[in-house]
Amino acid sequence: MTVVPDTAVGPLLSDAPGSRRSRSLAVAAIVGIPASAVFLFLAVRSADLGAVWRTLQDVRPAPLAGAVACMAVVYWLQAARWRRIADTRLAQVAFVEMVVAGVAVNNVLPGRVGDLLRARWVSRGTYSGGRGLATVVLDRGFDILALAVFLLASLPFVTDAGWVDRIVLGTLVVLAGFVGAVAVARAYTRRRPRARRDHRRLVRRFLRDTLDGLSELLSPSRAVFCTGLSLAAWSAWALAAMLAARSVGIELTAVEAVFVTAALNLGVAIPSSPGFVGTYQWLGVAALGVFGFGAEAGLAFAIVMQAVWYVPTTLVGAGLLVRHARRGWDGAVAPAAAYARR
């Protein structure tokens, strides 16, 4: 595992109070690491680890390289969507770098700290930190929407399994909660004019700015465009899954790849260690088991698929964090008023 240097991460987290940040990370680790250990045990308990190792030794490099290339497309499309939501003149390459660096931080730290850092990076020189956080929340909301579409579209072709039902229910609850949060933010900000926040304390001002950002809905054309980018990004992820599976001798159909994409990426919302170790393996075994693949095949696929995104993003993201630790993210940005144009 590649660890992001403290010199790169430390300054980027300096805005948050140290003790509060440490407590949050500690709680995430205390909850996540035991959960990951349990799921890892569930994933390997019925698998022949010798057979898994032999499969991994015979990985075919061509489809594996194709899967890595597909993941690069995923991050480019997700960055393009986030850039559309943020509505700044910051260059596309800067958004790609922020996305990859955020994933790298999530790979090595618990609690999805990388998403919080993305909010801080995009807000510098453009608008408040609260509005920056709102762009990340909206960005993640489009991911949930696209994955929910994938899951529901593939369900008619999936055998009945209790864990699948729970993921479906959890997805619908999260999606409804996201829509409800946006509706509440919009209702609250309409009822309480922005002028009332001028002399608020820092935390209350940050929360109000976040609500303002969530309440300023995207225009229909922008929302449709972001939805299309989301579906395209996760379609590229599904293609990466097909290629990663092929590299270990598994042939997934398009429908199976769509289901696996939704199950893996919605399932990792379960509290776990950084990088989803353990949770990811169990989800891979369970998802492929739905289609009759054995535990060895599912475990080999999960290990390879995780390596496809984990290794490149951690290595590249660590370099980006070091590069931008002191001078921030390159590119001119638009004034705060640009964010309100929807």
ABEGO torsion letter per residue (X at the ends): XBBBBAAAAAAAAAABBAAAAAAAAAAAAAAAAAAAAAAAAAAAAABBAAAAAAAAAABBAAAAAAAAAAAAAAAAAAAAAAAAAAGBABBAAAAAAAAAAAAAAAAABBGGAAAAAAAAAAABGABBAAAAAAAAAAAAAAAAAAAAAAAAAAAAABBBBAAAAAAAAAAAAAAAAAAAAAAAAAAAAAABBAAAAAABBAAAAAAAAAAAAAABBBBAAAAAAAAAAAAAAAAAAAAAAAAAAAAAGBBBBAAAAAAAAAAAAAAAABBBBBGGBGAAAAAAAAAAAAAGBBAAAAAAAAAAAAAAAAAAAAAAAAAAAAAAAAAEBBEBBBBAAAAABX
